[in-house]
Each structure stands twice: as C-alpha cells, then as structure tokens.
Amino acid sequence: MAKKVAFLGMFTALGLVLGWLESLLPVVPFAPGIKIGLANITGLLILYRFGWKEAVCVNLLRVGLSGVMFGNLSIVIYSFAGAVLSLLAMVLLKKIDKFSIVGVSVIGGVMHNMGQLIVAAVLMENAVILYYLPILVVSGVIAGVLTGLVGAFLHKHLPKEIG
C-alpha cells in the first residue's frame, strides 16, 4: 500500500511539473488556449497501471493543486470541466476494451477540450464560442495522439512494479 501511495504521489508531482513546463511554452496566436496536455500522460499511465479510481483522484488532485499554485479560479473551473469529461470518457473506453491506449488518449484529448468549451459557452452566456469547436476537435486529436504515443511507450517500458 505504501509503495502504491508513493508511486501515485510521484505521478501527481510529475503531472504538476509537466503542466508547469507546458505553461512556459508560447501561446499559438491563431488558437489561444490550445496545449499538448503533457500532464495528461501521467493520468493515462495511472489509468492503465493502477485503475480508474486512482486516475480520478490523482487527476483531480493535480488539477486542483495546479490551479492553486499556477492559476486562478477561472483556470481551475475550465481545467476541472475538461478533466472530468476527459476522465469519464477515457474510463468508459478503457472499460469497453476495444481501443488502444492511443485511441483512449485521443478521445480524452477531444473531450477535455469539449468540457472547457461547454464551460466557456455557459460562463459567457453565448453559444457563439462554439465556432471554435472544429479547431478544438483537431487539436484534441493531435494532442491525444502525441500524449497517447508517449503514454503507450512508457506503459510498455516502465517496470511492472509500477502499478
């Protein structure tokens, strides 16, 4: 049990560091708010190595801590919405067991963006923001493939004792 808690703590810390490093990357001028989602690699690994309960706990803890340490209330709201919708989709797809880790990651990336877009539409009280949907779907697919490939590689090559 102590070993599991230690690994989950390390993955949480790694997720925070990856999120912080990603925040240092320049913003894409034509697509504000779009990121690769490096911290999602840790969530994906936890889902596949430990299970859905651990993935939910670590991801929500990471998002909350990241918001407190590096963001503000607005960022926390958007991040939680994206994380919850993404996790729900990834857990369901993993449970179905017909998708690869990359496929699960792609859906997670797209759903993360969808969660944030829904929150934006609600907070702005304006559905016009939905024009951004195609850009967010494409960016979610690209980010999901990238993080999924890294997650699949690490899942295959990390020692079996981790998880």
C-alpha positions, 0 to 999 in steps of 0.5 A: 500500500505504501509503495502504491501511495508513493508511486501515485504521489510521484505521478501527481508531482510529475503531472504538476511539473509537466503542466508547469513546463507546458505553461512556459511554452508560447501561446499559438496566436491563431488558437489561444488556449490550445496545449499538448496536455503533457500532464495528461500522460501521467493520468493515462499511465495511472489509468492503465497501471493502477485503475480508474479510481486512482486516475480520478483522484490523482487527476483531480488532485493535480488539477486542483493543486495546479490551479492553486499554485499556477492559476486562478479560479477561472483556470481551475473551473475550465481545467476541472470541466475538461478533466472530468469529461476527459476522465469519464470518457477515457474510463468508459473506453478503457472499460469497453476494451476495444481501443488502444491506449492511443485511441483512449488518449485521443478521445480524452484529448477531444473531450477535455477540450469539449468540457472547457468549451461547454464551460466557456459557452455557459460562463459567457452566456453565448453559444457563439464560442462554439465556432471554435469547436472544429479547431478544438476537435483537431487539436484534441486529436493531435494532442491525444495522439502525441500524449497517447504515443508517449503514454503507450511507450512508457506503459510498455517500458516502465517496470511492472512494479509500477502499478 
